[in-house]
Amino acid sequence: MTTTGKETFKLVCQPKITVGKLPKNWVSSCNDIGKKLLELAVENGVKVDPVDKVFGMAGDFAQKASSDLPEDIVPAAIVSREFGS
């Protein structure tokens, strides 16, 4: 994504299986993978501040909300804030 000379990106975690088959802490897994992606970006010269909880409050909400969903529902995607410079 490029906005007025800035190159930024967002990370998306979109489950493809139902709540009943997802690990109980699926958002933590998304955050762990997102953190590794940010670390790789830094290693490759992208100016990014690595964070532990890539999906922040959206992830917290998705984790809590998905525990209330019927087991046959696939949760919607969670999207991080913008990263980059």
mmCIF file of the C-alpha atoms, coordinates in Angstrom:
data_MODEL
# 
_entry.id   MODEL 
# 
loop_
_atom_site.group_PDB 
_atom_site.id 
_atom_site.type_symbol 
_atom_site.label_atom_id 
_atom_site.label_alt_id 
_atom_site.label_comp_id 
_atom_site.label_asym_id 
_atom_site.label_entity_id 
_atom_site.label_seq_id 
_atom_site.pdbx_PDB_ins_code 
_atom_site.Cartn_x 
_atom_site.Cartn_y 
_atom_site.Cartn_z 
_atom_site.occupancy 
_atom_site.B_iso_or_equiv 
_atom_site.pdbx_formal_charge 
_atom_site.auth_seq_id 
_atom_site.auth_comp_id 
_atom_site.auth_asym_id 
_atom_site.auth_atom_id 
_atom_site.pdbx_PDB_model_num 
ATOM 1  C CA . MET A 1 1  ? 0.000   0.000   0.000  1.00 0.00 ? 1  MET A CA 1 
ATOM 2  C CA . THR A 1 2  ? 1.433   3.401   -0.926 1.00 0.00 ? 2  THR A CA 1 
ATOM 3  C CA . THR A 1 3  ? -0.043  6.602   0.452  1.00 0.00 ? 3  THR A CA 1 
ATOM 4  C CA . THR A 1 4  ? 1.511   9.968   -0.408 1.00 0.00 ? 4  THR A CA 1 
ATOM 5  C CA . GLY A 1 5  ? 5.052   8.665   -0.695 1.00 0.00 ? 5  GLY A CA 1 
ATOM 6  C CA . LYS A 1 6  ? 4.748   6.288   2.251  1.00 0.00 ? 6  LYS A CA 1 
ATOM 7  C CA . GLU A 1 7  ? 5.020   2.544   1.822  1.00 0.00 ? 7  GLU A CA 1 
ATOM 8  C CA . THR A 1 8  ? 2.938   0.799   4.414  1.00 0.00 ? 8  THR A CA 1 
ATOM 9  C CA . PHE A 1 9  ? 1.314   -2.566  4.888  1.00 0.00 ? 9  PHE A CA 1 
ATOM 10 C CA . LYS A 1 10 ? -1.179  -4.334  7.106  1.00 0.00 ? 10 LYS A CA 1 
ATOM 11 C CA . LEU A 1 11 ? -1.200  -7.949  8.195  1.00 0.00 ? 11 LEU A CA 1 
ATOM 12 C CA . VAL A 1 12 ? -4.344  -10.075 7.991  1.00 0.00 ? 12 VAL A CA 1 
ATOM 13 C CA . CYS A 1 13 ? -5.165  -13.246 9.869  1.00 0.00 ? 13 CYS A CA 1 
ATOM 14 C CA . GLN A 1 14 ? -8.143  -15.012 8.311  1.00 0.00 ? 14 GLN A CA 1 
ATOM 15 C CA . PRO A 1 15 ? -9.093  -18.413 9.692  1.00 0.00 ? 15 PRO A CA 1 
ATOM 16 C CA . LYS A 1 16 ? -10.305 -20.947 7.141  1.00 0.00 ? 16 LYS A CA 1 
ATOM 17 C CA . ILE A 1 17 ? -11.784 -23.423 9.626  1.00 0.00 ? 17 ILE A CA 1 
ATOM 18 C CA . THR A 1 18 ? -14.653 -23.283 12.088 1.00 0.00 ? 18 THR A CA 1 
ATOM 19 C CA . VAL A 1 19 ? -14.434 -22.065 15.671 1.00 0.00 ? 19 VAL A CA 1 
ATOM 20 C CA . GLY A 1 20 ? -14.873 -25.646 16.847 1.00 0.00 ? 20 GLY A CA 1 
ATOM 21 C CA . LYS A 1 21 ? -11.654 -26.671 15.065 1.00 0.00 ? 21 LYS A CA 1 
ATOM 22 C CA . LEU A 1 22 ? -9.579  -23.573 15.867 1.00 0.00 ? 22 LEU A CA 1 
ATOM 23 C CA . PRO A 1 23 ? -7.146  -23.676 18.790 1.00 0.00 ? 23 PRO A CA 1 
ATOM 24 C CA . LYS A 1 24 ? -8.594  -21.885 21.832 1.00 0.00 ? 24 LYS A CA 1 
ATOM 25 C CA . ASN A 1 25 ? -5.847  -19.235 21.587 1.00 0.00 ? 25 ASN A CA 1 
ATOM 26 C CA . TRP A 1 26 ? -5.949  -18.768 17.795 1.00 0.00 ? 26 TRP A CA 1 
ATOM 27 C CA . VAL A 1 27 ? -5.357  -15.012 17.994 1.00 0.00 ? 27 VAL A CA 1 
ATOM 28 C CA . SER A 1 28 ? -2.141  -15.620 19.959 1.00 0.00 ? 28 SER A CA 1 
ATOM 29 C CA . SER A 1 29 ? -0.971  -17.792 17.070 1.00 0.00 ? 29 SER A CA 1 
ATOM 30 C CA . CYS A 1 30 ? -1.813  -14.978 14.643 1.00 0.00 ? 30 CYS A CA 1 
ATOM 31 C CA . ASN A 1 31 ? 0.125   -12.513 16.816 1.00 0.00 ? 31 ASN A CA 1 
ATOM 32 C CA . ASP A 1 32 ? 3.143   -14.855 16.973 1.00 0.00 ? 32 ASP A CA 1 
ATOM 33 C CA . ILE A 1 33 ? 3.205   -15.290 13.200 1.00 0.00 ? 33 ILE A CA 1 
ATOM 34 C CA . GLY A 1 34 ? 2.693   -11.552 12.670 1.00 0.00 ? 34 GLY A CA 1 
ATOM 35 C CA . LYS A 1 35 ? 5.573   -10.746 15.015 1.00 0.00 ? 35 LYS A CA 1 
ATOM 36 C CA . LYS A 1 36 ? 7.855   -13.103 13.057 1.00 0.00 ? 36 LYS A CA 1 
ATOM 37 C CA . LEU A 1 37 ? 6.802   -11.428 9.789  1.00 0.00 ? 37 LEU A CA 1 
ATOM 38 C CA . LEU A 1 38 ? 7.646   -7.998  11.232 1.00 0.00 ? 38 LEU A CA 1 
ATOM 39 C CA . GLU A 1 39 ? 11.039  -9.300  12.390 1.00 0.00 ? 39 GLU A CA 1 
ATOM 40 C CA . LEU A 1 40 ? 11.704  -10.603 8.855  1.00 0.00 ? 40 LEU A CA 1 
ATOM 41 C CA . ALA A 1 41 ? 10.695  -7.224  7.444  1.00 0.00 ? 41 ALA A CA 1 
ATOM 42 C CA . VAL A 1 42 ? 13.228  -5.514  9.732  1.00 0.00 ? 42 VAL A CA 1 
ATOM 43 C CA . GLU A 1 43 ? 15.934  -7.997  8.695  1.00 0.00 ? 43 GLU A CA 1 
ATOM 44 C CA . ASN A 1 44 ? 15.200  -7.071  5.077  1.00 0.00 ? 44 ASN A CA 1 
ATOM 45 C CA . GLY A 1 45 ? 15.550  -3.352  5.626  1.00 0.00 ? 45 GLY A CA 1 
ATOM 46 C CA . VAL A 1 46 ? 11.928  -2.330  6.152  1.00 0.00 ? 46 VAL A CA 1 
ATOM 47 C CA . LYS A 1 47 ? 11.540  0.353   8.815  1.00 0.00 ? 47 LYS A CA 1 
ATOM 48 C CA . VAL A 1 48 ? 9.048   -1.264  11.166 1.00 0.00 ? 48 VAL A CA 1 
ATOM 49 C CA . ASP A 1 49 ? 8.695   -1.212  14.916 1.00 0.00 ? 49 ASP A CA 1 
ATOM 50 C CA . PRO A 1 50 ? 8.196   -4.834  15.969 1.00 0.00 ? 50 PRO A CA 1 
ATOM 51 C CA . VAL A 1 51 ? 5.359   -5.331  18.447 1.00 0.00 ? 51 VAL A CA 1 
ATOM 52 C CA . ASP A 1 52 ? 4.294   -8.366  20.449 1.00 0.00 ? 52 ASP A CA 1 
ATOM 53 C CA . LYS A 1 53 ? 0.564   -8.097  19.749 1.00 0.00 ? 53 LYS A CA 1 
ATOM 54 C CA . VAL A 1 54 ? 0.381   -7.326  16.029 1.00 0.00 ? 54 VAL A CA 1 
ATOM 55 C CA . PHE A 1 55 ? -3.423  -7.431  16.036 1.00 0.00 ? 55 PHE A CA 1 
ATOM 56 C CA . GLY A 1 56 ? -3.781  -5.379  19.230 1.00 0.00 ? 56 GLY A CA 1 
ATOM 57 C CA . MET A 1 57 ? -7.266  -4.630  20.515 1.00 0.00 ? 57 MET A CA 1 
ATOM 58 C CA . ALA A 1 58 ? -8.884  -6.044  17.357 1.00 0.00 ? 58 ALA A CA 1 
ATOM 59 C CA . GLY A 1 59 ? -7.257  -9.374  18.137 1.00 0.00 ? 59 GLY A CA 1 
ATOM 60 C CA . ASP A 1 60 ? -8.344  -9.227  21.765 1.00 0.00 ? 60 ASP A CA 1 
ATOM 61 C CA . PHE A 1 61 ? -11.913 -8.533  20.669 1.00 0.00 ? 61 PHE A CA 1 
ATOM 62 C CA . ALA A 1 62 ? -11.857 -11.289 18.026 1.00 0.00 ? 62 ALA A CA 1 
ATOM 63 C CA . GLN A 1 63 ? -10.588 -13.817 20.569 1.00 0.00 ? 63 GLN A CA 1 
ATOM 64 C CA . LYS A 1 64 ? -13.292 -12.923 23.069 1.00 0.00 ? 64 LYS A CA 1 
ATOM 65 C CA . ALA A 1 65 ? -16.069 -12.716 20.473 1.00 0.00 ? 65 ALA A CA 1 
ATOM 66 C CA . SER A 1 66 ? -15.160 -16.010 18.801 1.00 0.00 ? 66 SER A CA 1 
ATOM 67 C CA . SER A 1 67 ? -15.531 -17.862 22.090 1.00 0.00 ? 67 SER A CA 1 
ATOM 68 C CA . ASP A 1 68 ? -19.227 -16.892 22.007 1.00 0.00 ? 68 ASP A CA 1 
ATOM 69 C CA . LEU A 1 69 ? -19.787 -18.110 18.417 1.00 0.00 ? 69 LEU A CA 1 
ATOM 70 C CA . PRO A 1 70 ? -21.397 -21.443 17.545 1.00 0.00 ? 70 PRO A CA 1 
ATOM 71 C CA . GLU A 1 71 ? -18.784 -24.092 16.780 1.00 0.00 ? 71 GLU A CA 1 
ATOM 72 C CA . ASP A 1 72 ? -19.730 -24.293 13.067 1.00 0.00 ? 72 ASP A CA 1 
ATOM 73 C CA . ILE A 1 73 ? -18.953 -20.614 12.294 1.00 0.00 ? 73 ILE A CA 1 
ATOM 74 C CA . VAL A 1 74 ? -15.712 -19.442 10.629 1.00 0.00 ? 74 VAL A CA 1 
ATOM 75 C CA . PRO A 1 75 ? -14.509 -16.179 12.252 1.00 0.00 ? 75 PRO A CA 1 
ATOM 76 C CA . ALA A 1 76 ? -13.953 -13.128 10.050 1.00 0.00 ? 76 ALA A CA 1 
ATOM 77 C CA . ALA A 1 77 ? -10.447 -11.865 9.360  1.00 0.00 ? 77 ALA A CA 1 
ATOM 78 C CA . ILE A 1 78 ? -8.610  -9.610  11.784 1.00 0.00 ? 78 ILE A CA 1 
ATOM 79 C CA . VAL A 1 79 ? -6.470  -6.820  10.365 1.00 0.00 ? 79 VAL A CA 1 
ATOM 80 C CA . SER A 1 80 ? -3.488  -5.119  11.983 1.00 0.00 ? 80 SER A CA 1 
ATOM 81 C CA . ARG A 1 81 ? -2.765  -1.444  12.047 1.00 0.00 ? 81 ARG A CA 1 
ATOM 82 C CA . GLU A 1 82 ? -0.530  -0.048  9.291  1.00 0.00 ? 82 GLU A CA 1 
ATOM 83 C CA . PHE A 1 83 ? 3.171   -0.761  9.518  1.00 0.00 ? 83 PHE A CA 1 
ATOM 84 C CA . GLY A 1 84 ? 6.013   0.796   7.539  1.00 0.00 ? 84 GLY A CA 1 
ATOM 85 C CA . SER A 1 85 ? 7.292   4.243   6.799  1.00 0.00 ? 85 SER A CA 1 
# 
